[in-house]
Amino acid sequence: MVLHARGMADIKEALSSGRIAAFLSIEGGEALEGSLGVLRVMYRMGVRSITLTWNGRNELGDGVDEEITGGGLTGFGAAVVAEMNRLGMLVDVSHLSERGFWDVLKISRQPVIASHSNCRALCDHPRNLKDEQIKALADKGGVVGITFVPDFLGSENPSVDDVIAHIDHVISVGGPDCAGIGSDFDGTERLPVGLNDCSRLPLITKGLLERGYNEEVIKKVLGGNFIRVIGQVIK
């Protein structure tokens, strides 16, 4: 059974009762229709995270497909970030243009997340984060969720090892408090060999153990880091 979580109390209740806690989140701030009022209504309905853009441009700013313009957040986008801070919502910078990323980190008073992004150093794709972005996000207390989408892993036929390589790189750049799992199972038609569904996630645990990571760090990667940020940001 899935519990609609609105905050940490709901997560703790779900964990203690053997249920799954799930937040409502939105990918693409165009859903706000240019209105902070809509944002507040969505918050009251239980939405707790918004990915500000998809790949294109909306009222909040430019996505990664608009990098040629050099555009970042709009004035409305900056107001949305500030209001999400006030309400207690997770600001998600996955899909956002690089300039937009830096705009968010300058404006936000809370940690931000990249819910499903990988490392540009390992796969030179505009959807992935450069090392300086990973470091800055980590310094602000945020988390990068590594995605399983093959195009962002840097291998023609990726495997669990490729996913773990990106986790390892995030940790090497931003530290153990910065890495998480972003999966994106519903965002791709292809998945790495061996990671065809969530029942295979223990393979990531196995791989991290084989690379010498201790239990404390592995628990952070498998969800502890995201739970920490949720507890800090969501009221």
N, C-alpha and C positions, 0 to 999 in steps of 0.2 A: 504494500500500500504506500502511496506517495502522499506526503504531507506538504501542503503549500506553506512554505516558510516565509515569514516576514521579518525575522530577526534571529538572533542567537538563541533565544529561549525556545523557538520552534525547532531549531537544529538539535539542541540538547534533548528535547522531548522525543524527536524522531530517533536519535541514536539510542536513547534509553529504552525505547519500545520496539526496536527492530524494524522501524520503517525507513523510508527514503525521504530525505528533505530536499525540496526543489524550490528554487526561486523563479519567479516570473522575470524574464528579461526580454529586451527588445534589441534586435540587430538592425540599426538604421534609424537615425534620429528624425528622418522625414515623417515618421509616425506622429511626431509632435505637431506637425502642420504649422510650424512657426510660432507656437504659443506656449508660454510658460504655464498658462492655465491648464493646458492639456497635460503637461508634465506633472502638475500637482494632482490632477485627476487620476493619472496612471499610477502615481505613488499610492493614492488612497485605495486603488484597486489591487495593490499588492506588488506592483512592479518595483524591483529593487536594483536593477542594473540596466544600462543602456550602452550599446556599442554606437558611438556617436555617428559614424557613417558606415556605409558599405564601401565598395570600391569607387563609386562615383561621387558626385557633388550633391549636397542637399543644403537646407537652410542653415545647418550648423557649421559646415565647412567642406573641405575637399578630402576625398578618399585617395587611396594610393594610385588609382588610375588617372588622377588629375595632376600628378607630380609635375608635369611640364609647365603648369601655371605658376608653380611656386606658392600656391595658396595654402593657408592654414585655416584656423577657426574664423568664423564671421563674428560680428558683434553679438548676434543671437547665440552662437555657439558658446562664446565666453560666458554669457548670462546663464546658459543651461548648465555649464560646469559648476558655476558658483551656486546655483539653486540646488543642484544635485548634492553638493557638499552640505548645504543647509538642511535639506530634507533627510540626508543619510542614505545616499544611493551610490552604488559602485559605478565609477566612470571607466568605460572600457575603450582603450585606444587601438585595438585591433582594427585593421582596415583603414585607419586614418592616415592621411599624408604625413610625411616626416615633419614638415613645418607645423602641421596641426598637433602632432605629438608634443613638440616642444612648447607650443602655446598652452596645451593642457597642463603640462608639468609646471609651467610658470604660474598659471592661474589657480590650480587646485590646492586647497589647504589640507587635503587628505591623500593617502596613498591611492594610486590608480592601478588598474590591471590591464594586461594585454591577454584577454581570455583565450585566444587561439592564434598565436604567432610563434614563429621559429627564428632561427639565428641566420642573419645575412652572411656571417663569416663562413658558414657551412653550406649555404645555398643562397646564391645571389638572386633572390626574388624580391620584388618590391613589397610583398606582403610580410617579409621578414624584417626583424629589427637589427640594426647595426649595434656593434658592441657598446658604443657610447650611449645609445638609447637604453640598452639593457642596464648599463651601469647607473644611469640617471634614474631610471624607474626603480631600481633596487635601492638607491640612496634615499628615495622618497618612501620606502617601505612597501613598494608594490610587488606584484607577482606576474610572471610570464607563464602562461599555460601552453605547453608544447602541443601542437596539433599533429594529427596523424595523416593529414592530406599529403599524398605523395609529391605533388608539385612543390611543396615547401620543405621537403626533406632532403632533396639534392641527390636522389638516387633513382635510376630508372625503374628498378624493382625493389623498393625499400622494404626493410624488415624491422623487427623490434630493435635491432642494434642501431639503426639510423635514428629512431626516436630517442633512444638512450644517449646517443652522441649529442643531440641537441640539448637534452637535459643536462648532460655533463658540461657542455659549453656555457650554458646559462649560469650554472653553479660556479664555474671557473671565473666568469666575468663579474657576476653580481652577488655571489655568495649563496649559501644553502637556503637562505630565507626567501629567495627570489624565484625559485623554480616550482612549477606545478604541472598538472596534466590538463591539456585543453581539448584533446581528442578531436572533436568535430565529426563524430560518427555520422550525423545527419547532413553533413555539408559536402560529402564527396561520394562518388560512385566507386572509387577504388580505395583500398586500405592496404597498409603494409602487410606483408606476408606474416601470418601468425597473430595479427591483431584484428581479426574479422568482426569481433563484437566485444562487449565489455567483460565477458567471462574470461577473456584472455589477458586482462590487465595484470594478473599475477606474474606474467612473463617480464613485465617491467620491473617488478620487485626483484625477481630472480636476477635480471641483468644488472641492476644496481648493486645487489649484494656481491655479484661476481666482480664488479669493479671496485670493491672495497669500501663501499659506503656503509656507514653504521646505521643501526635501527632508527636513531633519532632523526638523521637527515632524510632517510627514506620515508618516514612518516610525514615529514614536512612536505616532501615532493608529492606524496599521494593524497594530500588534502589539507595537511596541517597549516601550510602557508596561506592557502585561500581562506581557511576558517579564521585565522588570525586577522586577516584584512577585513573580512566580513564583520568580525566582532568589533573592530575599530571604527569602521565607516558606518555601518547600518545601525541606526539608533534603536 
